[in-house]
Amino acid sequence: MNFQAGDLVTLKDYPGAPLAIVVSAECVPMFNRIQIQFVDSSRPEMVAAPQWKVVSRNENRPEDR
């Protein structure tokens, strides 16, 4: 899993799942969690990283420059 802040994600194995934006991926190495915020929500939440897949990468990723 290679999540970075700004990536657009959705739930795996759940067709039509809502989209969310990765706010922080700092907890992936230690707790396997990412902080996301749903597009229509005003509050971020922590979720299990393996349950999510990247739909669109952040265009400002260092490896894409």
PDBQT receptor file of N, H, CA, C and O in Angstrom, charges set to zero:
ATOM      1  N   MET A   1       0.846  -1.180   0.000  1.00  0.00    +0.000 N 
ATOM      2  CA  MET A   1       0.000   0.000   0.000  1.00  0.00    +0.000 C 
ATOM      3  C   MET A   1       0.886   1.235   0.000  1.00  0.00    +0.000 C 
ATOM      4  O   MET A   1       1.800   1.378   0.812  1.00  0.00    +0.000 OA
ATOM      5  N   ASN A   2       0.589   2.099  -0.918  1.00  0.00    +0.000 N 
ATOM      6  H   ASN A   2      -0.153   1.982  -1.577  1.00  0.00    +0.000 HD
ATOM      7  CA  ASN A   2       1.401   3.288  -1.074  1.00  0.00    +0.000 C 
ATOM      8  C   ASN A   2       0.486   4.509  -1.087  1.00  0.00    +0.000 C 
ATOM      9  O   ASN A   2       0.297   5.140  -2.127  1.00  0.00    +0.000 OA
ATOM     10  N   PHE A   3      -0.075   4.836   0.062  1.00  0.00    +0.000 N 
ATOM     11  H   PHE A   3       0.078   4.324   0.907  1.00  0.00    +0.000 HD
ATOM     12  CA  PHE A   3      -0.969   5.982   0.171  1.00  0.00    +0.000 C 
ATOM     13  C   PHE A   3      -0.175   7.230   0.501  1.00  0.00    +0.000 C 
ATOM     14  O   PHE A   3       0.815   7.185   1.232  1.00  0.00    +0.000 OA
ATOM     15  N   GLN A   4      -0.631   8.352  -0.054  1.00  0.00    +0.000 N 
ATOM     16  H   GLN A   4      -1.435   8.389  -0.647  1.00  0.00    +0.000 HD
ATOM     17  CA  GLN A   4      -0.062   9.650   0.296  1.00  0.00    +0.000 C 
ATOM     18  C   GLN A   4      -1.201  10.653   0.422  1.00  0.00    +0.000 C 
ATOM     19  O   GLN A   4      -2.259  10.489  -0.184  1.00  0.00    +0.000 OA
ATOM     20  N   ALA A   5      -0.969  11.689   1.217  1.00  0.00    +0.000 N 
ATOM     21  H   ALA A   5      -0.109  11.822   1.709  1.00  0.00    +0.000 HD
ATOM     22  CA  ALA A   5      -1.968  12.739   1.382  1.00  0.00    +0.000 C 
ATOM     23  C   ALA A   5      -2.351  13.302   0.015  1.00  0.00    +0.000 C 
ATOM     24  O   ALA A   5      -1.491  13.584  -0.818  1.00  0.00    +0.000 OA
ATOM     25  N   GLY A   6      -3.633  13.459  -0.194  1.00  0.00    +0.000 N 
ATOM     26  H   GLY A   6      -4.332  13.230   0.483  1.00  0.00    +0.000 HD
ATOM     27  CA  GLY A   6      -4.136  13.988  -1.456  1.00  0.00    +0.000 C 
ATOM     28  C   GLY A   6      -4.641  12.932  -2.412  1.00  0.00    +0.000 C 
ATOM     29  O   GLY A   6      -5.302  13.261  -3.397  1.00  0.00    +0.000 OA
ATOM     30  N   ASP A   7      -4.340  11.646  -2.144  1.00  0.00    +0.000 N 
ATOM     31  H   ASP A   7      -3.803  11.378  -1.344  1.00  0.00    +0.000 HD
ATOM     32  CA  ASP A   7      -4.850  10.567  -3.005  1.00  0.00    +0.000 C 
ATOM     33  C   ASP A   7      -6.361  10.431  -2.825  1.00  0.00    +0.000 C 
ATOM     34  O   ASP A   7      -6.880  10.607  -1.723  1.00  0.00    +0.000 OA
ATOM     35  N   LEU A   8      -7.046  10.125  -3.892  1.00  0.00    +0.000 N 
ATOM     36  H   LEU A   8      -6.625   9.982  -4.787  1.00  0.00    +0.000 HD
ATOM     37  CA  LEU A   8      -8.477   9.865  -3.864  1.00  0.00    +0.000 C 
ATOM     38  C   LEU A   8      -8.656   8.360  -3.730  1.00  0.00    +0.000 C 
ATOM     39  O   LEU A   8      -8.106   7.601  -4.529  1.00  0.00    +0.000 OA
ATOM     40  N   VAL A   9      -9.428   7.909  -2.716  1.00  0.00    +0.000 N 
ATOM     41  H   VAL A   9      -9.874   8.526  -2.067  1.00  0.00    +0.000 HD
ATOM     42  CA  VAL A   9      -9.576   6.485  -2.433  1.00  0.00    +0.000 C 
ATOM     43  C   VAL A   9     -11.052   6.091  -2.336  1.00  0.00    +0.000 C 
ATOM     44  O   VAL A   9     -11.934   6.936  -2.177  1.00  0.00    +0.000 OA
ATOM     45  N   THR A  10     -11.290   4.773  -2.438  1.00  0.00    +0.000 N 
ATOM     46  H   THR A  10     -10.574   4.087  -2.567  1.00  0.00    +0.000 HD
ATOM     47  CA  THR A  10     -12.613   4.205  -2.243  1.00  0.00    +0.000 C 
ATOM     48  C   THR A  10     -12.444   2.824  -1.627  1.00  0.00    +0.000 C 
ATOM     49  O   THR A  10     -11.352   2.257  -1.666  1.00  0.00    +0.000 OA
ATOM     50  N   LEU A  11     -13.499   2.284  -1.066  1.00  0.00    +0.000 N 
ATOM     51  H   LEU A  11     -14.386   2.744  -1.034  1.00  0.00    +0.000 HD
ATOM     52  CA  LEU A  11     -13.439   0.959  -0.456  1.00  0.00    +0.000 C 
ATOM     53  C   LEU A  11     -13.230  -0.122  -1.506  1.00  0.00    +0.000 C 
ATOM     54  O   LEU A  11     -13.792  -0.052  -2.599  1.00  0.00    +0.000 OA
ATOM     55  N   LYS A  12     -12.419  -1.122  -1.170  1.00  0.00    +0.000 N 
ATOM     56  H   LYS A  12     -11.962  -1.178  -0.282  1.00  0.00    +0.000 HD
ATOM     57  CA  LYS A  12     -12.242  -2.278  -2.049  1.00  0.00    +0.000 C 
ATOM     58  C   LYS A  12     -13.490  -3.152  -1.944  1.00  0.00    +0.000 C 
ATOM     59  O   LYS A  12     -14.177  -3.149  -0.922  1.00  0.00    +0.000 OA
ATOM     60  N   ASP A  13     -13.771  -3.887  -2.994  1.00  0.00    +0.000 N 
ATOM     61  H   ASP A  13     -13.213  -3.890  -3.824  1.00  0.00    +0.000 HD
ATOM     62  CA  ASP A  13     -14.846  -4.895  -2.980  1.00  0.00    +0.000 C 
ATOM     63  C   ASP A  13     -16.204  -4.333  -2.574  1.00  0.00    +0.000 C 
ATOM     64  O   ASP A  13     -17.020  -5.051  -1.997  1.00  0.00    +0.000 OA
ATOM     65  N   TYR A  14     -16.452  -3.073  -2.864  1.00  0.00    +0.000 N 
ATOM     66  H   TYR A  14     -15.789  -2.490  -3.332  1.00  0.00    +0.000 HD
ATOM     67  CA  TYR A  14     -17.741  -2.473  -2.544  1.00  0.00    +0.000 C 
ATOM     68  C   TYR A  14     -18.133  -1.533  -3.680  1.00  0.00    +0.000 C 
ATOM     69  O   TYR A  14     -17.835  -0.340  -3.624  1.00  0.00    +0.000 OA
ATOM     70  N   PRO A  15     -18.797  -2.058  -4.708  1.00  0.00    +0.000 N 
ATOM     71  CA  PRO A  15     -19.174  -1.209  -5.853  1.00  0.00    +0.000 C 
ATOM     72  C   PRO A  15     -20.036  -0.025  -5.429  1.00  0.00    +0.000 C 
ATOM     73  O   PRO A  15     -20.969  -0.170  -4.638  1.00  0.00    +0.000 OA
ATOM     74  N   GLY A  16     -19.716   1.123  -5.957  1.00  0.00    +0.000 N 
ATOM     75  H   GLY A  16     -18.958   1.240  -6.599  1.00  0.00    +0.000 HD
ATOM     76  CA  GLY A  16     -20.486   2.329  -5.651  1.00  0.00    +0.000 C 
ATOM     77  C   GLY A  16     -20.141   2.957  -4.319  1.00  0.00    +0.000 C 
ATOM     78  O   GLY A  16     -20.880   3.812  -3.832  1.00  0.00    +0.000 OA
ATOM     79  N   ALA A  17     -19.029   2.550  -3.718  1.00  0.00    +0.000 N 
ATOM     80  H   ALA A  17     -18.429   1.856  -4.114  1.00  0.00    +0.000 HD
ATOM     81  CA  ALA A  17     -18.623   3.119  -2.433  1.00  0.00    +0.000 C 
ATOM     82  C   ALA A  17     -18.297   4.600  -2.593  1.00  0.00    +0.000 C 
ATOM     83  O   ALA A  17     -17.842   5.025  -3.655  1.00  0.00    +0.000 OA
ATOM     84  N   PRO A  18     -18.526   5.383  -1.549  1.00  0.00    +0.000 N 
ATOM     85  CA  PRO A  18     -18.218   6.817  -1.640  1.00  0.00    +0.000 C 
ATOM     86  C   PRO A  18     -16.716   7.061  -1.755  1.00  0.00    +0.000 C 
ATOM     87  O   PRO A  18     -15.902   6.232  -1.348  1.00  0.00    +0.000 OA
ATOM     88  N   LEU A  19     -16.372   8.200  -2.311  1.00  0.00    +0.000 N 
ATOM     89  H   LEU A  19     -17.033   8.874  -2.642  1.00  0.00    +0.000 HD
ATOM     90  CA  LEU A  19     -14.975   8.595  -2.459  1.00  0.00    +0.000 C 
ATOM     91  C   LEU A  19     -14.509   9.351  -1.220  1.00  0.00    +0.000 C 
ATOM     92  O   LEU A  19     -15.292  10.019  -0.545  1.00  0.00    +0.000 OA
ATOM     93  N   ALA A  20     -13.223   9.229  -0.943  1.00  0.00    +0.000 N 
ATOM     94  H   ALA A  20     -12.587   8.686  -1.491  1.00  0.00    +0.000 HD
ATOM     95  CA  ALA A  20     -12.622   9.945   0.179  1.00  0.00    +0.000 C 
ATOM     96  C   ALA A  20     -11.238  10.419  -0.237  1.00  0.00    +0.000 C 
ATOM     97  O   ALA A  20     -10.654   9.904  -1.190  1.00  0.00    +0.000 OA
ATOM     98  N   ILE A  21     -10.729  11.389   0.472  1.00  0.00    +0.000 N 
ATOM     99  H   ILE A  21     -11.204  11.808   1.246  1.00  0.00    +0.000 HD
ATOM    100  CA  ILE A  21      -9.398  11.930   0.225  1.00  0.00    +0.000 C 
ATOM    101  C   ILE A  21      -8.504  11.545   1.403  1.00  0.00    +0.000 C 
ATOM    102  O   ILE A  21      -8.899  11.685   2.560  1.00  0.00    +0.000 OA
ATOM    103  N   VAL A  22      -7.309  11.063   1.105  1.00  0.00    +0.000 N 
ATOM    104  H   VAL A  22      -6.989  10.949   0.165  1.00  0.00    +0.000 HD
ATOM    105  CA  VAL A  22      -6.358  10.737   2.164  1.00  0.00    +0.000 C 
ATOM    106  C   VAL A  22      -5.830  12.037   2.751  1.00  0.00    +0.000 C 
ATOM    107  O   VAL A  22      -5.256  12.865   2.044  1.00  0.00    +0.000 OA
ATOM    108  N   VAL A  23      -6.030  12.205   4.048  1.00  0.00    +0.000 N 
ATOM    109  H   VAL A  23      -6.496  11.532   4.622  1.00  0.00    +0.000 HD
ATOM    110  CA  VAL A  23      -5.569  13.395   4.743  1.00  0.00    +0.000 C 
ATOM    111  C   VAL A  23      -4.167  13.162   5.292  1.00  0.00    +0.000 C 
ATOM    112  O   VAL A  23      -3.324  14.059   5.265  1.00  0.00    +0.000 OA
ATOM    113  N   SER A  24      -3.919  11.928   5.800  1.00  0.00    +0.000 N 
ATOM    114  H   SER A  24      -4.604  11.199   5.821  1.00  0.00    +0.000 HD
ATOM    115  CA  SER A  24      -2.623  11.596   6.361  1.00  0.00    +0.000 C 
ATOM    116  C   SER A  24      -2.376  10.092   6.247  1.00  0.00    +0.000 C 
ATOM    117  O   SER A  24      -3.287   9.286   6.433  1.00  0.00    +0.000 OA
ATOM    118  N   ALA A  25      -1.141   9.731   5.942  1.00  0.00    +0.000 N 
ATOM    119  H   ALA A  25      -0.401  10.386   5.791  1.00  0.00    +0.000 HD
ATOM    120  CA  ALA A  25      -0.746   8.322   5.878  1.00  0.00    +0.000 C 
ATOM    121  C   ALA A  25       0.389   8.043   6.855  1.00  0.00    +0.000 C 
ATOM    122  O   ALA A  25       1.093   7.044   6.704  1.00  0.00    +0.000 OA
ATOM    123  N   GLU A  26       0.582   8.893   7.843  1.00  0.00    +0.000 N 
ATOM    124  H   GLU A  26       0.010   9.705   7.965  1.00  0.00    +0.000 HD
ATOM    125  CA  GLU A  26       1.675   8.749   8.796  1.00  0.00    +0.000 C 
ATOM    126  C   GLU A  26       1.560   7.499   9.657  1.00  0.00    +0.000 C 
ATOM    127  O   GLU A  26       2.577   6.992  10.130  1.00  0.00    +0.000 OA
ATOM    128  N   CYS A  27       0.356   6.987   9.872  1.00  0.00    +0.000 N 
ATOM    129  H   CYS A  27      -0.470   7.399   9.487  1.00  0.00    +0.000 HD
ATOM    130  CA  CYS A  27       0.155   5.836  10.760  1.00  0.00    +0.000 C 
ATOM    131  C   CYS A  27       0.225   4.492  10.044  1.00  0.00    +0.000 C 
ATOM    132  O   CYS A  27       0.065   3.452  10.683  1.00  0.00    +0.000 OA
ATOM    133  N   VAL A  28       0.456   4.488   8.749  1.00  0.00    +0.000 N 
ATOM    134  H   VAL A  28       0.586   5.333   8.230  1.00  0.00    +0.000 HD
ATOM    135  CA  VAL A  28       0.512   3.222   8.013  1.00  0.00    +0.000 C 
ATOM    136  C   VAL A  28       1.633   2.314   8.525  1.00  0.00    +0.000 C 
ATOM    137  O   VAL A  28       1.368   1.141   8.787  1.00  0.00    +0.000 OA
ATOM    138  N   PRO A  29       2.869   2.794   8.681  1.00  0.00    +0.000 N 
ATOM    139  CA  PRO A  29       3.935   1.887   9.110  1.00  0.00    +0.000 C 
ATOM    140  C   PRO A  29       3.700   1.249  10.485  1.00  0.00    +0.000 C 
ATOM    141  O   PRO A  29       4.048   0.086  10.691  1.00  0.00    +0.000 OA
ATOM    142  N   MET A  30       3.126   1.983  11.407  1.00  0.00    +0.000 N 
ATOM    143  H   MET A  30       2.843   2.928  11.240  1.00  0.00    +0.000 HD
ATOM    144  CA  MET A  30       2.978   1.482  12.767  1.00  0.00    +0.000 C 
ATOM    145  C   MET A  30       1.634   0.799  13.029  1.00  0.00    +0.000 C 
ATOM    146  O   MET A  30       1.589  -0.252  13.670  1.00  0.00    +0.000 OA
ATOM    147  N   PHE A  31       0.539   1.389  12.537  1.00  0.00    +0.000 N 
ATOM    148  H   PHE A  31       0.575   2.242  12.017  1.00  0.00    +0.000 HD
ATOM    149  CA  PHE A  31      -0.796   0.894  12.872  1.00  0.00    +0.000 C 
ATOM    150  C   PHE A  31      -1.598   0.407  11.669  1.00  0.00    +0.000 C 
ATOM    151  O   PHE A  31      -2.711  -0.095  11.832  1.00  0.00    +0.000 OA
ATOM    152  N   ASN A  32      -1.047   0.547  10.465  1.00  0.00    +0.000 N 
ATOM    153  H   ASN A  32      -0.143   0.954  10.333  1.00  0.00    +0.000 HD
ATOM    154  CA  ASN A  32      -1.740   0.155   9.234  1.00  0.00    +0.000 C 
ATOM    155  C   ASN A  32      -3.067   0.905   9.076  1.00  0.00    +0.000 C 
ATOM    156  O   ASN A  32      -4.072   0.332   8.655  1.00  0.00    +0.000 OA
ATOM    157  N   ARG A  33      -3.050   2.183   9.419  1.00  0.00    +0.000 N 
ATOM    158  H   ARG A  33      -2.234   2.648   9.761  1.00  0.00    +0.000 HD
ATOM    159  CA  ARG A  33      -4.244   3.035   9.332  1.00  0.00    +0.000 C 
ATOM    160  C   ARG A  33      -3.921   4.279   8.519  1.00  0.00    +0.000 C 
ATOM    161  O   ARG A  33      -2.789   4.765   8.515  1.00  0.00    +0.000 OA
ATOM    162  N   ILE A  34      -4.942   4.785   7.829  1.00  0.00    +0.000 N 
ATOM    163  H   ILE A  34      -5.861   4.391   7.832  1.00  0.00    +0.000 HD
ATOM    164  CA  ILE A  34      -4.837   6.067   7.142  1.00  0.00    +0.000 C 
ATOM    165  C   ILE A  34      -5.943   6.971   7.653  1.00  0.00    +0.000 C 
ATOM    166  O   ILE A  34      -6.980   6.496   8.117  1.00  0.00    +0.000 OA
ATOM    167  N   GLN A  35      -5.723   8.258   7.567  1.00  0.00    +0.000 N 
ATOM    168  H   GLN A  35      -4.882   8.644   7.190  1.00  0.00    +0.000 HD
ATOM    169  CA  GLN A  35      -6.752   9.224   7.935  1.00  0.00    +0.000 C 
ATOM    170  C   GLN A  35      -7.363   9.729   6.645  1.00  0.00    +0.000 C 
ATOM    171  O   GLN A  35      -6.662  10.235   5.769  1.00  0.00    +0.000 OA
ATOM    172  N   ILE A  36      -8.676   9.589   6.533  1.00  0.00    +0.000 N 
ATOM    173  H   ILE A  36      -9.246   9.178   7.245  1.00  0.00    +0.000 HD
ATOM    174  CA  ILE A  36      -9.378  10.020   5.324  1.00  0.00    +0.000 C 
ATOM    175  C   ILE A  36     -10.477  11.003   5.684  1.00  0.00    +0.000 C 
ATOM    176  O   ILE A  36     -10.879  11.128   6.840  1.00  0.00    +0.000 OA
ATOM    177  N   GLN A  37     -10.947  11.693   4.662  1.00  0.00    +0.000 N 
ATOM    178  H   GLN A  37     -10.620  11.591   3.722  1.00  0.00    +0.000 HD
ATOM    179  CA  GLN A  37     -12.114  12.551   4.814  1.00  0.00    +0.000 C 
ATOM    180  C   GLN A  37     -12.988  12.319   3.602  1.00  0.00    +0.000 C 
ATOM    181  O   GLN A  37     -12.547  12.500   2.467  1.00  0.00    +0.000 OA
ATOM    182  N   PHE A  38     -14.228  11.919   3.839  1.00  0.00    +0.000 N 
ATOM    183  H   PHE A  38     -14.586  11.772   4.761  1.00  0.00    +0.000 HD
ATOM    184  CA  PHE A  38     -15.160  11.714   2.740  1.00  0.00    +0.000 C 
ATOM    185  C   PHE A  38     -15.432  13.044   2.056  1.00  0.00    +0.000 C 
ATOM    186  O   PHE A  38     -15.399  14.097   2.692  1.00  0.00    +0.000 OA
ATOM    187  N   VAL A  39     -15.695  12.990   0.780  1.00  0.00    +0.000 N 
ATOM    188  H   VAL A  39     -15.722  12.134   0.263  1.00  0.00    +0.000 HD
ATOM    189  CA  VAL A  39     -15.875  14.196  -0.023  1.00  0.00    +0.000 C 
ATOM    190  C   VAL A  39     -17.019  15.057   0.516  1.00  0.00    +0.000 C 
ATOM    191  O   VAL A  39     -16.940  16.285   0.478  1.00  0.00    +0.000 OA
ATOM    192  N   ASP A  40     -18.081  14.420   1.017  1.00  0.00    +0.000 N 
ATOM    193  H   ASP A  40     -18.145  13.423   1.048  1.00  0.00    +0.000 HD
ATOM    194  CA  ASP A  40     -19.237  15.186   1.498  1.00  0.00    +0.000 C 
ATOM    195  C   ASP A  40     -19.256  15.346   3.022  1.00  0.00    +0.000 C 
ATOM    196  O   ASP A  40     -20.303  15.650   3.593  1.00  0.00    +0.000 OA
ATOM    197  N   SER A  41     -18.121  15.146   3.680  1.00  0.00    +0.000 N 
ATOM    198  H   SER A  41     -17.271  14.898   3.216  1.00  0.00    +0.000 HD
ATOM    199  CA  SER A  41     -18.040  15.213   5.133  1.00  0.00    +0.000 C 
ATOM    200  C   SER A  41     -17.169  16.391   5.566  1.00  0.00    +0.000 C 
ATOM    201  O   SER A  41     -16.377  16.913   4.781  1.00  0.00    +0.000 OA
ATOM    202  N   SER A  42     -17.324  16.795   6.805  1.00  0.00    +0.000 N 
ATOM    203  H   SER A  42     -17.967  16.371   7.443  1.00  0.00    +0.000 HD
ATOM    204  CA  SER A  42     -16.514  17.903   7.313  1.00  0.00    +0.000 C 
ATOM    205  C   SER A  42     -15.516  17.443   8.368  1.00  0.00    +0.000 C 
ATOM    206  O   SER A  42     -14.814  18.263   8.959  1.00  0.00    +0.000 OA
ATOM    207  N   ARG A  43     -15.448  16.114   8.611  1.00  0.00    +0.000 N 
ATOM    208  H   ARG A  43     -16.018  15.448   8.131  1.00  0.00    +0.000 HD
ATOM    209  CA  ARG A  43     -14.585  15.614   9.672  1.00  0.00    +0.000 C 
ATOM    210  C   ARG A  43     -13.797  14.390   9.206  1.00  0.00    +0.000 C 
ATOM    211  O   ARG A  43     -14.393  13.453   8.675  1.00  0.00    +0.000 OA
ATOM    212  N   PRO A  44     -12.484  14.370   9.388  1.00  0.00    +0.000 N 
ATOM    213  CA  PRO A  44     -11.684  13.206   8.995  1.00  0.00    +0.000 C 
ATOM    214  C   PRO A  44     -11.877  12.051   9.974  1.00  0.00    +0.000 C 
ATOM    215  O   PRO A  44     -12.320  12.246  11.106  1.00  0.00    +0.000 OA
ATOM    216  N   GLU A  45     -11.534  10.837   9.517  1.00  0.00    +0.000 N 
ATOM    217  H   GLU A  45     -11.175  10.679   8.598  1.00  0.00    +0.000 HD
ATOM    218  CA  GLU A  45     -11.591   9.663  10.383  1.00  0.00    +0.000 C 
ATOM    219  C   GLU A  45     -10.475   8.694  10.028  1.00  0.00    +0.000 C 
ATOM    220  O   GLU A  45      -9.976   8.694   8.903  1.00  0.00    +0.000 OA
ATOM    221  N   MET A  46     -10.083   7.864  11.001  1.00  0.00    +0.000 N 
ATOM    222  H   MET A  46     -10.489   7.865  11.915  1.00  0.00    +0.000 HD
ATOM    223  CA  MET A  46      -9.045   6.863  10.804  1.00  0.00    +0.000 C 
ATOM    224  C   MET A  46      -9.699   5.563  10.348  1.00  0.00    +0.000 C 
ATOM    225  O   MET A  46     -10.722   5.143  10.889  1.00  0.00    +0.000 OA
ATOM    226  N   VAL A  47      -9.088   4.929   9.339  1.00  0.00    +0.000 N 
ATOM    227  H   VAL A  47      -8.257   5.270   8.900  1.00  0.00    +0.000 HD
ATOM    228  CA  VAL A  47      -9.623   3.679   8.794  1.00  0.00    +0.000 C 
ATOM    229  C   VAL A  47      -8.481   2.699   8.528  1.00  0.00    +0.000 C 
ATOM    230  O   VAL A  47      -7.318   3.091   8.432  1.00  0.00    +0.000 OA
ATOM    231  N   ALA A  48      -8.833   1.426   8.413  1.00  0.00    +0.000 N 
ATOM    232  H   ALA A  48      -9.777   1.108   8.491  1.00  0.00    +0.000 HD
ATOM    233  CA  ALA A  48      -7.844   0.391   8.110  1.00  0.00    +0.000 C 
ATOM    234  C   ALA A  48      -7.409   0.522   6.653  1.00  0.00    +0.000 C 
ATOM    235  O   ALA A  48      -8.236   0.434   5.745  1.00  0.00    +0.000 OA
ATOM    236  N   ALA A  49      -6.135   0.728   6.433  1.00  0.00    +0.000 N 
ATOM    237  H   ALA A  49      -5.463   0.799   7.170  1.00  0.00    +0.000 HD
ATOM    238  CA  ALA A  49      -5.598   0.951   5.093  1.00  0.00    +0.000 C 
ATOM    239  C   ALA A  49      -5.876  -0.202   4.117  1.00  0.00    +0.000 C 
ATOM    240  O   ALA A  49      -6.187   0.075   2.959  1.00  0.00    +0.000 OA
ATOM    241  N   PRO A  50      -5.781  -1.491   4.521  1.00  0.00    +0.000 N 
ATOM    242  CA  PRO A  50      -5.982  -2.579   3.560  1.00  0.00    +0.000 C 
ATOM    243  C   PRO A  50      -7.386  -2.629   2.943  1.00  0.00    +0.000 C 
ATOM    244  O   PRO A  50      -7.585  -3.279   1.917  1.00  0.00    +0.000 OA
ATOM    245  N   GLN A  51      -8.346  -1.959   3.551  1.00  0.00    +0.000 N 
ATOM    246  H   GLN A  51      -8.185  -1.430   4.385  1.00  0.00    +0.000 HD
ATOM    247  CA  GLN A  51      -9.714  -1.975   3.036  1.00  0.00    +0.000 C 
ATOM    248  C   GLN A  51      -9.959  -0.949   1.932  1.00  0.00    +0.000 C 
ATOM    249  O   GLN A  51     -11.057  -0.888   1.379  1.00  0.00    +0.000 OA
ATOM    250  N   TRP A  52      -8.951  -0.147   1.610  1.00  0.00    +0.000 N 
ATOM    251  H   TRP A  52      -8.060  -0.197   2.059  1.00  0.00    +0.000 HD
ATOM    252  CA  TRP A  52      -9.102   0.950   0.664  1.00  0.00    +0.000 C 
ATOM    253  C   TRP A  52      -8.187   0.782  -0.536  1.00  0.00    +0.000 C 
ATOM    254  O   TRP A  52      -7.121   0.173  -0.438  1.00  0.00    +0.000 OA
ATOM    255  N   LYS A  53      -8.608   1.324  -1.666  1.00  0.00    +0.000 N 
ATOM    256  H   LYS A  53      -9.474   1.819  -1.746  1.00  0.00    +0.000 HD
ATOM    257  CA  LYS A  53      -7.765   1.323  -2.867  1.00  0.00    +0.000 C 
ATOM    258  C   LYS A  53      -7.719   2.730  -3.436  1.00  0.00    +0.000 C 
ATOM    259  O   LYS A  53      -8.666   3.503  -3.293  1.00  0.00    +0.000 OA
ATOM    260  N   VAL A  54      -6.614   3.050  -4.080  1.00  0.00    +0.000 N 
ATOM    261  H   VAL A  54      -5.845   2.421  -4.196  1.00  0.00    +0.000 HD
ATOM    262  CA  VAL A  54      -6.422   4.374  -4.664  1.00  0.00    +0.000 C 
ATOM    263  C   VAL A  54      -7.139   4.436  -6.008  1.00  0.00    +0.000 C 
ATOM    264  O   VAL A  54      -6.943   3.575  -6.866  1.00  0.00    +0.000 OA
ATOM    265  N   VAL A  55      -7.961   5.451  -6.184  1.00  0.00    +0.000 N 
ATOM    266  H   VAL A  55      -8.120   6.151  -5.488  1.00  0.00    +0.000 HD
ATOM    267  CA  VAL A  55      -8.673   5.685  -7.437  1.00  0.00    +0.000 C 
ATOM    268  C   VAL A  55      -7.894   6.666  -8.296  1.00  0.00    +0.000 C 
ATOM    269  O   VAL A  55      -7.824   6.516  -9.515  1.00  0.00    +0.000 OA
ATOM    270  N   SER A  56      -7.308   7.672  -7.657  1.00  0.00    +0.000 N 
ATOM    271  H   SER A  56      -7.364   7.794  -6.666  1.00  0.00    +0.000 HD
ATOM    272  CA  SER A  56      -6.550   8.696  -8.363  1.00  0.00    +0.000 C 
ATOM    273  C   SER A  56      -5.414   9.161  -7.460  1.00  0.00    +0.000 C 
ATOM    274  O   SER A  56      -5.629   9.491  -6.294  1.00  0.00    +0.000 OA
ATOM    275  N   ARG A  57      -4.212   9.183  -8.008  1.00  0.00    +0.000 N 
ATOM    276  H   ARG A  57      -4.037   8.915  -8.955  1.00  0.00    +0.000 HD
ATOM    277  CA  ARG A  57      -3.039   9.603  -7.243  1.00  0.00    +0.000 C 
ATOM    278  C   ARG A  57      -2.954  11.119  -7.163  1.00  0.00    +0.000 C 
ATOM    279  O   ARG A  57      -3.393  11.828  -8.069  1.00  0.00    +0.000 OA
ATOM    280  N   ASN A  58      -2.388  11.601  -6.078  1.00  0.00    +0.000 N 
ATOM    281  H   ASN A  58      -2.031  11.025  -5.342  1.00  0.00    +0.000 HD
ATOM    282  CA  ASN A  58      -2.113  13.019  -5.910  1.00  0.00    +0.000 C 
ATOM    283  C   ASN A  58      -1.142  13.436  -7.011  1.00  0.00    +0.000 C 
ATOM    284  O   ASN A  58      -0.075  12.834  -7.136  1.00  0.00    +0.000 OA
ATOM    285  N   GLU A  59      -1.471  14.424  -7.796  1.00  0.00    +0.000 N 
ATOM    286  H   GLU A  59      -2.338  14.913  -7.694  1.00  0.00    +0.000 HD
ATOM    287  CA  GLU A  59      -0.625  14.834  -8.922  1.00  0.00    +0.000 C 
ATOM    288  C   GLU A  59       0.681  15.465  -8.478  1.00  0.00    +0.000 C 
ATOM    289  O   GLU A  59       1.579  15.635  -9.303  1.00  0.00    +0.000 OA
ATOM    290  N   ASN A  60       0.819  15.814  -7.226  1.00  0.00    +0.000 N 
ATOM    291  H   ASN A  60       0.089  15.677  -6.557  1.00  0.00    +0.000 HD
ATOM    292  CA  ASN A  60       2.032  16.445  -6.728  1.00  0.00    +0.000 C 
ATOM    293  C   ASN A  60       2.955  15.462  -6.007  1.00  0.00    +0.000 C 
ATOM    294  O   ASN A  60       3.812  15.879  -5.228  1.00  0.00    +0.000 OA
ATOM    295  N   ARG A  61       2.787  14.152  -6.261  1.00  0.00    +0.000 N 
ATOM    296  H   ARG A  61       2.090  13.814  -6.894  1.00  0.00    +0.000 HD
ATOM    297  CA  ARG A  61       3.656  13.150  -5.646  1.00  0.00    +0.000 C 
ATOM    298  C   ARG A  61       5.097  13.388  -6.094  1.00  0.00    +0.000 C 
ATOM    299  O   ARG A  61       5.344  13.689  -7.262  1.00  0.00    +0.000 OA
ATOM    300  N   PRO A  62       6.034  13.255  -5.181  1.00  0.00    +0.000 N 
ATOM    301  CA  PRO A  62       7.447  13.484  -5.539  1.00  0.00    +0.000 C 
ATOM    302  C   PRO A  62       7.938  12.575  -6.679  1.00  0.00    +0.000 C 
ATOM    303  O   PRO A  62       8.709  13.026  -7.527  1.00  0.00    +0.000 OA
ATOM    304  N   GLU A  63       7.508  11.305  -6.714  1.00  0.00    +0.000 N 
ATOM    305  H   GLU A  63       6.882  10.939  -6.025  1.00  0.00    +0.000 HD
ATOM    306  CA  GLU A  63       7.980  10.401  -7.770  1.00  0.00    +0.000 C 
ATOM    307  C   GLU A  63       7.383  10.715  -9.140  1.00  0.00    +0.000 C 
ATOM    308  O   GLU A  63       7.867  10.207 -10.152  1.00  0.00    +0.000 OA
ATOM    309  N   ASP A  64       6.344  11.539  -9.186  1.00  0.00    +0.000 N 
ATOM    310  H   ASP A  64       5.951  11.951  -8.364  1.00  0.00    +0.000 HD
ATOM    311  CA  ASP A  64       5.714  11.904 -10.464  1.00  0.00    +0.000 C 
ATOM    312  C   ASP A  64       6.315  13.175 -11.071  1.00  0.00    +0.000 C 
ATOM    313  O   ASP A  64       5.927  13.579 -12.167  1.00  0.00    +0.000 OA
ATOM    314  N   ARG A  65       7.242  13.796 -10.377  1.00  0.00    +0.000 N 
ATOM    315  H   ARG A  65       7.556  13.467  -9.486  1.00  0.00    +0.000 HD
ATOM    316  CA  ARG A  65       7.807  15.054 -10.867  1.00  0.00    +0.000 C 
ATOM    317  C   ARG A  65       8.944  14.822 -11.807  1.00  0.00    +0.000 C 
ATOM    318  O   ARG A  65       9.533  15.778 -12.312  1.00  0.00    +0.000 OA
TER     319      ARG A  65
